Amino acid sequence: SSIVKCDLRAKTKVGGMDHAHHLGVRDLHFNPNRMYYLASGGDDGFVKIWDTRQCSSPVLAVEAHDHWVSSVAVNSYHDQLVLSSGTDCVVRLWSFVAQSSVSPELKGASAAGKPPHPTAAARSGERRGGKE
């Protein structure tokens, strides 16, 4: 599946991401602080971060869920945090430091080169201290 960029004023296609996800694209969400960064979730279980100025490949891609990604959302205050939910009944909070609007000097060298990781996960029907 592809993501298409359109000029709404001219009503024309101006580019896009061909084969953005192996199967269908389920959800899109722009980074509110860096509007050229776009998060996508697809039926292939991946969450991908795209720089819409350079659409040839994603900036980041992580296999986030065992089944379809039903939604993605970028936190408007801490834009390195991306929330994803899937049809595998899991909600994950990811820390994608590379797409943050925080300056590189403030990010610190410790995050450089490390793959993204979920900071939290919750499965539907689970409670603190065990399952229902």
C-alpha positions as MATLAB code, in Angstrom:
seq = 'SSIVKCDLRAKTKVGGMDHAHHLGVRDLHFNPNRMYYLASGGDDGFVKIWDTRQCSSPVLAVEAHDHWVSSVAVNSYHDQLVLSSGTDCVVRLWSFVAQSSVSPELKGASAAGKPPHPTAAARSGERRGGKE';
ca = [
       0.000    0.000    0.000;
       1.103    3.512   -0.742;
       0.772    6.879    0.972;
      -0.082    9.645   -1.483;
       0.761   13.344   -1.026;
      -1.724   15.714   -2.633;
      -1.904   19.455   -3.185;
      -5.473   20.158   -2.085;
      -5.541   23.561   -3.764;
      -4.505   22.242   -7.167;
      -6.205   18.858   -6.593;
      -3.147   17.004   -7.878;
      -0.835   14.283   -6.620;
       2.578   15.725   -5.699;
       4.379   12.601   -4.545;
       4.161    9.946   -1.911;
       5.595    6.814   -0.440;
       5.172    3.863   -2.793;
       4.879    0.541   -0.972;
       4.836    2.271    2.420;
       3.545   -0.903    4.058;
       3.569   -4.457    2.748;
      -0.186   -4.713    3.262;
      -2.690   -1.899    3.893;
      -2.027    1.427    5.629;
      -4.330    1.767    8.669;
      -3.458    5.126   10.238;
      -1.372    8.279    9.761;
      -0.403   11.013   12.214;
       1.791   14.065   11.681;
       4.291   15.180   14.291;
       2.692   18.438   15.524;
       6.097   20.064   16.105;
       7.835   18.879   12.927;
       5.080   18.802   10.346;
       7.228   17.058    7.747;
       7.458   13.958    9.963;
       4.627   11.476    9.516;
       3.938    8.320   11.540;
       2.169    5.456    9.796;
       0.817    2.116   10.942;
      -0.098   -0.751    8.685;
      -1.512   -4.224    8.330;
       2.059   -5.562    8.255;
       2.417   -4.781   12.014;
       4.977   -2.023   11.436;
       5.047    1.544   12.730;
       7.080    3.751   10.403;
       8.265    7.346   10.655;
       8.583    9.209    7.349;
      10.234   12.479    6.372;
       7.754   13.726    3.776;
      10.479   15.787    2.087;
      12.398   12.578    1.234;
       9.888    9.793    0.670;
      12.101    7.028   -0.720;
      12.385    5.136    2.598;
      11.220    5.592    6.191;
      13.402    7.384    8.739;
      12.503    4.677   11.265;
      10.626    1.389   11.015;
       9.839   -1.014   13.822;
       7.808   -4.215   13.891;
       5.453   -2.976   16.579;
       2.675   -5.554   16.721;
       1.970   -9.201   15.974;
      -1.055   -8.208   13.926;
      -2.392   -5.037   12.267;
      -1.482   -1.631   13.665;
      -4.872    0.026   14.096;
      -3.693    3.476   15.233;
      -0.629    5.645   15.782;
      -0.347    8.991   17.566;
       2.568   11.361   18.172;
       2.599   13.118   21.545;
       2.191   16.873   21.014;
       4.414   17.855   23.984;
       7.061   15.105   23.874;
       7.155   14.352   20.166;
       9.700   11.560   20.516;
       6.877    9.514   22.099;
       4.658    7.600   19.694;
       1.700    5.535   20.852;
       0.565    2.564   18.779;
      -2.279    0.120   19.197;
      -2.906   -3.046   17.308;
      -5.482   -5.720   16.672;
      -3.256   -7.977   18.781;
      -4.880   -6.177   21.789;
      -1.628   -4.411   22.713;
      -0.985   -0.690   23.193;
       2.669    0.374   23.072;
       4.420    3.622   23.879;
       7.579    4.075   21.787;
      10.506    6.433   22.242;
      11.729    7.503   18.792;
      14.423   10.010   19.746;
      15.545   10.459   16.113;
      12.245   12.132   15.159;
      12.099   14.482   18.147;
      12.096   18.255   17.755;
      14.585   18.450   20.658;
      17.957   19.719   19.478;
      20.705   17.068   18.997;
      22.759   18.613   21.813;
      19.940   17.963   24.288;
      19.279   14.396   23.153;
      22.614   13.118   24.418;
      25.015   10.737   22.766;
      23.668    7.679   24.610;
      20.626    7.405   22.321;
      22.647    7.585   19.094;
      22.634    4.393   17.083;
      20.272    2.482   19.379;
      17.122    0.973   17.895;
      13.765    2.273   19.122;
      12.174    0.388   21.981;
       8.773    0.298   23.601;
       8.759    2.210   26.860;
       5.523    0.587   27.990;
       3.042   -1.997   26.800;
      -0.400   -3.035   27.969;
      -2.530   -5.907   26.804;
      -6.296   -5.630   26.810;
      -7.815   -7.406   29.809;
      -4.712   -7.204   32.012;
      -4.659   -5.420   35.326;
      -1.966   -4.574   37.798;
      -0.698   -7.681   39.510;
      -2.084  -10.179   37.023;
      -4.755  -10.991   34.508;
      -8.486  -10.565   35.066;
];
